[in-house]
Amino acid sequence: MKKVKLFVLSAFTVLGIGVLPALVAAPVFAGSAAESIGEGIDSIGGSENQPTLEQGIKDVVNVLLFVLGAIAVIMIIIGGIRYTTSNGDSSAITGAKNTILYSVVGLVVAILAYAIVNFVVDAFAGGGR
């Protein structure tokens, strides 16, 4: 019986947390959905501040580069840990060095890809200036 009460209490808590923001944050709109969207666009700076395809591509590349950089740093740390815990085993040392080497090479390739993408996007968006 105690487990059933705990389950019911947990279910109501989860439902309450899921429904409460929708009830609190849902404003009452007097107009149509299109008017509400237009008001929202105007409130954040109007239609002039719309993102361009160029900016969208750059944002995606920046996010991917950040993720790749974080993974490379983690792999460098893992390679360092493997290197320090190898206890003189030559195959373990080689594997650790390869982990560090490949993560640094991957980071360099990612930085070069970032530069190439920015160059190409700027060249096409700027009309080849």
N, CA and C of each residue as an Amber inpcrd file, in Angstrom:
protein
   387
   0.8230000  -1.1880000   0.0000000   0.0000000   0.0000000   0.0000000
   0.8670000   1.2510000   0.0000000   1.9990000   1.1630000   0.6810000
   2.8960000   2.3060000   0.7580000   3.4960000   2.6210000  -0.6130000
   3.7920000   1.5680000  -1.4030000   4.3370000   1.7640000  -2.7450000
   3.3030000   2.3840000  -3.6660000   2.0410000   2.0090000  -3.5060000
   0.9790000   2.5640000  -4.3380000   0.8040000   4.0460000  -4.0430000
   0.8310000   4.4170000  -2.7760000   0.7070000   5.8260000  -2.4070000
   1.8880000   6.6240000  -2.9620000   3.0820000   6.0500000  -2.8910000
   4.2640000   6.7220000  -3.4080000   4.1590000   6.8860000  -4.9210000
   3.6580000   5.8640000  -5.6070000   3.4900000   5.9360000  -7.0580000
   2.4760000   7.0080000  -7.4360000   1.3570000   7.0410000  -6.7460000
   0.3150000   8.0340000  -7.0500000   0.8380000   9.4330000  -6.7800000
   1.5360000   9.6190000  -5.6860000   2.1030000  10.9190000  -5.3600000
   3.1370000  11.3380000  -6.4050000   3.9600000  10.4060000  -6.8460000
   4.9590000  10.7050000  -7.8770000   4.2870000  11.0650000  -9.1920000
   3.2290000  10.3240000  -9.5570000   2.5260000  10.5990000 -10.8040000
   1.8960000  11.9910000 -10.7800000   1.2580000  12.3500000  -9.6690000
   0.6580000  13.6800000  -9.5700000   1.7280000  14.7750000  -9.5920000
   2.8560000  14.5030000  -8.9870000   3.9390000  15.4790000  -8.9860000
   4.4640000  15.7050000 -10.4010000   4.7020000  14.6230000 -11.1320000
   5.1980000  14.7350000 -12.5010000   4.1690000  15.4370000 -13.3800000
   2.9030000  15.0580000 -13.2560000   1.8640000  15.7110000 -14.0460000
   1.7400000  17.1840000 -13.6690000   1.8280000  17.4690000 -12.3980000
   1.7280000  18.8570000 -11.9530000   2.8750000  19.6960000 -12.4630000
   4.0810000  19.1430000 -12.4430000   5.2350000  19.8750000 -12.9420000
   5.1250000  20.0600000 -14.4450000   4.5790000  19.0840000 -15.1460000
   4.4360000  19.1870000 -16.5940000   3.3340000  20.1350000 -17.0190000
   2.2570000  20.2300000 -16.2540000   1.1070000  21.0390000 -16.6380000
   1.2140000  22.4550000 -16.0910000   1.8240000  22.6380000 -14.9570000
   1.8730000  23.9410000 -14.3050000   2.4890000  25.0310000 -15.1770000
   3.6340000  24.7960000 -15.8360000   4.1780000  25.8690000 -16.6750000
   3.2400000  26.2680000 -17.8140000   2.5370000  25.3010000 -18.3700000
   1.6110000  25.6220000 -19.4580000   0.4570000  26.4800000 -18.9550000
   0.0100000  26.2280000 -17.7480000  -1.0850000  27.0130000 -17.1910000
  -0.6310000  28.4060000 -16.7850000   0.5670000  28.4890000 -16.2310000
   1.0580000  29.7720000 -15.7460000   1.5240000  30.6450000 -16.9050000
   2.2260000  30.0490000 -17.8670000   2.8390000  30.8350000 -18.9270000
   1.9230000  31.0820000 -20.1080000   0.7720000  30.4320000 -20.1780000
  -0.1020000  30.5960000 -21.3350000  -0.8750000  31.9060000 -21.2230000
  -0.5000000  32.8950000 -22.0280000  -1.2430000  34.1530000 -21.9900000
  -2.5770000  34.0180000 -22.7160000  -3.4670000  34.8940000 -22.4040000
  -4.7720000  34.8980000 -23.0550000  -4.6710000  35.8280000 -24.2560000
  -4.8640000  35.2690000 -25.4560000  -4.7770000  36.0530000 -26.6760000
  -6.1670000  36.4700000 -27.1100000  -6.3080000  37.7580000 -27.3960000
  -7.6000000  38.2540000 -27.8650000  -7.7020000  38.1300000 -29.3740000
  -6.5500000  38.1570000 -30.0790000  -6.5650000  38.1270000 -31.5310000
  -6.2720000  36.7430000 -32.0630000  -5.9660000  36.7130000 -33.3470000
  -5.6740000  35.4420000 -33.9960000  -4.2310000  35.0300000 -33.7230000
  -3.8940000  33.8360000 -34.1580000  -2.5390000  33.3340000 -33.9600000
  -1.5470000  34.1580000 -34.7690000  -1.9340000  34.5830000 -35.9760000
  -1.0380000  35.3730000 -36.8120000  -0.7190000  36.7120000 -36.1500000
  -1.7220000  37.3330000 -35.5160000  -1.4810000  38.5970000 -34.8230000
  -0.5460000  38.3810000 -33.6400000  -0.7250000  37.2900000 -32.9370000
   0.1260000  36.9920000 -31.7850000   1.5640000  36.7700000 -32.2230000
   1.7520000  36.0620000 -33.3210000   3.1050000  35.8340000 -33.8400000
   3.7280000  37.1460000 -34.2700000   2.9480000  37.9920000 -34.9340000
   3.4500000  39.3010000 -35.3470000   3.8510000  40.1590000 -34.1630000
   3.0610000  40.1260000 -33.1040000   3.4040000  40.8730000 -31.8970000
   4.6870000  40.3390000 -31.2700000   4.8510000  39.0330000 -31.2910000
   6.0650000  38.4410000 -30.7490000   7.2920000  38.8410000 -31.5480000
   7.1720000  38.8410000 -32.8620000   8.2880000  39.2570000 -33.7190000
   8.6330000  40.7150000 -33.4720000   7.6170000  41.5520000 -33.3560000
   7.8600000  42.9710000 -33.0900000   8.5030000  43.1900000 -31.7260000
   8.1410000  42.3600000 -30.7600000   8.6820000  42.5480000 -29.4100000
  10.1550000  42.1770000 -29.3100000  10.6620000  41.3550000 -30.2400000
  12.0760000  40.9810000 -30.1880000  12.9200000  41.7270000 -31.2070000
  12.3690000  42.7500000 -31.8080000  13.1900000  43.5620000 -32.7020000
  12.6500000  43.6660000 -34.1020000  11.5080000  43.1000000 -34.3680000
  10.9020000  43.2560000 -35.6770000  11.4100000  42.2710000 -36.6980000
  10.9550000  42.4640000 -37.9070000  11.2800000  41.5540000 -38.9960000
  12.6790000  41.7770000 -39.5530000  13.3180000  42.8940000 -39.2200000
  14.6430000  43.1840000 -39.7540000  15.7160000  42.2940000 -39.1520000
  15.4680000  41.7250000 -38.0060000  16.4690000  40.9250000 -37.3100000
  16.3480000  39.4350000 -37.5970000  15.7910000  39.0700000 -38.7230000
  15.6390000  37.6680000 -39.0680000  17.0000000  37.0630000 -39.4000000
  17.2790000  35.8390000 -38.9270000  18.5670000  35.2120000 -39.2440000
  18.6490000  34.8620000 -40.7240000  19.8480000  34.9660000 -41.2650000
  20.0700000  34.6260000 -42.6680000  20.5780000  33.1950000 -42.7750000
  20.5890000  32.6830000 -43.9820000  21.1180000  31.3390000 -44.2170000
  22.5980000  31.2930000 -43.8520000  23.3060000  32.3760000 -44.1820000
  24.7270000  32.4660000 -43.8440000  24.9420000  32.3300000 -42.3410000
  24.1520000  33.0600000 -41.5650000  24.2980000  33.0040000 -40.1120000
  23.8840000  31.6320000 -39.5780000  22.8670000  31.0210000 -40.1750000
  22.4370000  29.6940000 -39.7510000  23.5200000  28.6540000 -39.9490000
  24.1790000  28.7030000 -41.1120000  25.2610000  27.7560000 -41.3900000
  26.4090000  27.9730000 -40.4130000  26.7530000  29.2440000 -40.1840000
  27.8440000  29.5280000 -39.2520000  27.5020000  29.0660000 -37.8340000
  26.2440000  29.2340000 -37.4230000  25.8420000  28.7900000 -36.0840000
  25.9500000  27.2770000 -35.9420000  25.5110000  26.5440000 -36.9670000
  25.5960000  25.0780000 -36.9290000  27.0570000  24.6340000 -36.8540000
  27.9100000  25.2600000 -37.6710000  29.3290000  24.9020000 -37.6680000
  29.9530000  25.2300000 -36.3120000  29.5780000  26.3650000 -35.7180000
  30.1190000  26.7250000 -34.4000000  29.7200000  25.7150000 -33.3400000
  28.4780000  25.2690000 -33.3670000  28.0250000  24.2800000 -32.3850000
  28.7680000  22.9640000 -32.5770000  28.8810000  22.5210000 -33.8310000
  29.5970000  21.2690000 -34.0910000  31.0690000  21.3780000 -33.7000000
  31.6880000  22.5350000 -33.9540000  33.0770000  22.7130000 -33.5680000
  33.2290000  22.6950000 -32.0540000  32.2790000  23.2930000 -31.3440000
  32.3270000  23.2590000 -29.8780000  32.2310000  21.8260000 -29.3700000
  31.3070000  21.0580000 -29.9180000  31.1390000  19.6570000 -29.4930000
  32.4060000  18.8600000 -29.8160000  32.9310000  19.0520000 -31.0160000
  34.1290000  18.3300000 -31.4130000  35.3200000  18.7250000 -30.5440000
  35.4330000  20.0020000 -30.2120000  36.5110000  20.4510000 -29.3340000
  36.4000000  19.8470000 -27.9560000  35.1760000  19.7780000 -27.4250000
  34.9780000  19.1710000 -26.1060000  35.3440000  17.6910000 -26.1330000
  34.9490000  16.9950000 -27.1840000  35.2910000  15.5750000 -27.3030000
  36.8010000  15.3960000 -27.4200000  37.4600000  16.2670000 -28.1920000
  38.9140000  16.1660000 -28.3560000  39.6300000  16.3900000 -27.0240000
  39.1760000  17.3620000 -26.2510000  39.8020000  17.6030000 -24.9470000
  39.6040000  16.4010000 -24.0200000  38.4090000  15.8380000 -24.0330000
  38.1440000  14.6500000 -23.2150000  39.0440000  13.4930000 -23.6460000
  39.2080000  13.3150000 -24.9600000  40.0530000  12.2250000 -25.4430000
  41.5250000  12.4670000 -25.1040000  41.9610000  13.7280000 -25.1240000
  43.3390000  14.0260000 -24.7220000  43.5370000  13.6750000 -23.2490000
  42.5610000  13.9960000 -22.4260000  42.6440000  13.6590000 -21.0000000
  42.6560000  12.1500000 -20.8100000  41.8000000  11.4390000 -21.5480000
  41.7800000   9.9710000 -21.4560000  43.1210000   9.3890000 -21.9010000
  43.6810000   9.9350000 -22.9920000  44.9960000   9.4790000 -23.4460000
  46.0670000   9.7300000 -22.4080000  46.0090000  10.8770000 -21.7400000
  46.9740000  11.1680000 -20.6800000  46.8410000  10.2120000 -19.5100000
  45.6080000   9.9000000 -19.1380000  45.3820000   8.9410000 -18.0500000
  45.8920000   7.5540000 -18.4490000  45.6090000   7.1710000 -19.6910000
  46.1000000   5.8680000 -20.1640000  47.6330000   5.8320000 -20.1680000
  48.2420000   6.9620000 -20.5330000  49.7020000   7.0330000 -20.5830000
  50.3130000   6.9100000 -19.1880000  49.7110000   7.5980000 -18.2330000
  50.2750000   7.5580000 -16.8750000  50.0060000   6.2430000 -16.1590000
  48.9750000   5.5330000 -16.5650000  48.6650000   4.2540000 -15.9140000
  49.1540000   3.0520000 -16.7100000  50.0250000   3.2770000 -17.6950000
  50.4830000   2.1590000 -18.5360000  51.5110000   1.2750000 -17.8530000
  52.1610000   1.7570000 -16.7990000  53.1410000   0.9740000 -16.0290000
  54.2690000   0.4190000 -16.9010000  54.6830000   1.1760000 -17.9050000
  55.8060000   0.7540000 -18.7320000  55.4680000  -0.2410000 -19.8150000
  54.2250000  -0.6340000 -19.9450000  53.8150000  -1.5650000 -20.9970000
  53.8710000  -0.8360000 -22.3380000  54.6980000  -1.3270000 -23.2530000
  54.9300000  -0.6050000 -24.5060000  53.6670000  -0.5250000 -25.3730000
  52.8520000  -1.5590000 -25.3770000  51.6330000  -1.5010000 -26.1940000
  50.6230000  -0.5120000 -25.6050000  50.5660000  -0.4250000 -24.2830000
  49.6690000   0.5430000 -23.6490000  50.1540000   1.9690000 -23.8850000
  51.4710000   2.1690000 -23.8520000  52.0340000   3.4950000 -24.1250000
  51.7490000   3.9020000 -25.5640000  51.9240000   2.9600000 -26.4980000
  51.6440000   3.2530000 -27.9030000  50.1750000   3.5930000 -28.1070000
  49.2860000   2.8530000 -27.4710000  47.8560000   3.1430000 -27.5870000
  47.4880000   4.5070000 -27.0120000  48.1100000   4.8580000 -25.8920000
  47.8470000   6.1590000 -25.2770000  48.3600000   7.2860000 -26.1610000
  49.5670000   7.1100000 -26.7160000  50.1160000   8.1370000 -27.6050000
  49.2580000   8.2910000 -28.8580000  48.7680000   7.1780000 -29.3810000
  47.9000000   7.2430000 -30.5560000  46.5870000   7.9590000 -30.2340000
  46.0420000   7.7210000 -29.0490000  44.8130000   8.4100000 -28.6490000
  45.0360000   9.9140000 -28.6150000  46.1350000  10.3340000 -28.0190000
  46.4460000  11.7640000 -27.9470000  46.6950000  12.3250000 -29.3480000
  47.4660000  11.6130000 -30.1500000  47.7920000  12.0740000 -31.4950000
  46.5360000  12.2290000 -32.3490000  45.6670000  11.2100000 -32.3270000
  44.4720000  11.2600000 -33.1710000  43.4910000  12.3250000 -32.7070000
  43.4300000  12.5670000 -31.4050000  42.5190000  13.6120000 -30.9370000
  43.0460000  14.9910000 -31.3150000  44.3570000  15.1890000 -31.2830000
  44.9280000  16.4720000 -31.7170000  44.7500000  16.6500000 -33.2200000
  44.9570000  15.6000000 -33.9930000  44.7440000  15.6770000 -35.4410000
  43.2800000  15.9860000 -35.7480000  42.3730000  15.3610000 -35.0380000
  40.9520000  15.6470000 -35.2310000  40.6150000  17.0860000 -34.8990000
  41.2290000  17.6210000 -33.8710000  41.0060000  19.0220000 -33.5040000
  41.5460000  19.9580000 -34.5840000  42.7020000  19.6530000 -35.1300000
  43.2630000  20.4700000 -36.2130000  42.3730000  20.4130000 -37.4490000
  41.8910000  19.2280000 -37.7930000  40.9930000  19.0840000 -38.9470000
  39.7040000  19.8720000 -38.7140000  39.1940000  19.8520000 -37.4970000
  37.9730000  20.6030000 -37.1970000  38.1950000  22.1040000 -37.3420000
  39.3360000  22.5820000 -36.8910000  39.6380000  24.0120000 -37.0170000
  39.7920000  24.3900000 -38.4890000  40.4490000  23.5430000 -39.2750000
  40.5660000  23.8090000 -40.7040000  39.2020000  23.7730000 -41.3900000
  38.3480000  22.8390000 -40.9890000  36.9930000  22.7790000 -41.5540000
  36.2150000  24.0380000 -41.2160000  36.3770000  24.5430000 -40.0150000
  35.7230000  25.7780000 -39.6060000  36.1790000  26.9390000 -40.4950000
  37.4860000  27.0210000 -40.7160000  38.0120000  28.1010000 -41.5540000
  37.5080000  27.9800000 -42.9880000  37.4810000  26.7670000 -43.5200000
  37.0280000  26.5590000 -44.8960000  35.5540000  26.9070000 -45.0330000
  34.7290000  26.4440000 -44.0890000  33.2930000  26.7390000 -44.1560000
  33.0480000  28.2360000 -44.0700000  33.7230000  28.9260000 -43.1650000
  33.5520000  30.3740000 -43.0620000  34.0020000  31.0790000 -44.3310000
  35.0920000  30.6360000 -44.9280000  35.5660000  31.2390000 -46.1670000
  34.5570000  31.0520000 -47.2910000  34.0490000  29.8360000 -47.4410000
  33.0930000  29.5470000 -48.5200000  31.7870000  30.2960000 -48.3020000
  31.2830000  30.3120000 -47.0750000  30.0250000  31.0080000 -46.7960000
  30.1790000  32.5050000 -47.0460000  31.2820000  33.0700000 -46.5970000
  31.5160000  34.4950000 -46.8300000  31.6790000  34.8040000 -48.3190000
  32.3290000  33.9080000 -49.0460000  32.5290000  34.1200000 -50.4780000
  31.1910000  34.0980000 -51.2230000  30.3150000  33.1650000 -50.8800000
  29.0320000  33.0810000 -51.5720000  28.0670000  34.1700000 -51.1030000
  28.0720000  34.4660000 -49.8110000  27.1580000  35.4770000 -49.2890000
  27.5950000  36.8820000 -49.6770000  28.8930000  37.1020000 -49.7810000
  29.3960000  38.4290000 -50.1120000  29.5240000  38.6650000 -51.6040000
  29.1020000  37.7170000 -52.4130000  29.1780000  37.8940000 -53.8590000
  30.5830000  37.7020000 -54.4040000  31.4420000  37.0050000 -53.6790000
  32.7880000  36.7150000 -54.1660000  33.7420000  37.8710000 -54.0120000
  33.5030000  38.7670000 -53.0790000  34.3940000  39.9190000 -52.8810000
  35.7520000  39.5060000 -52.4350000
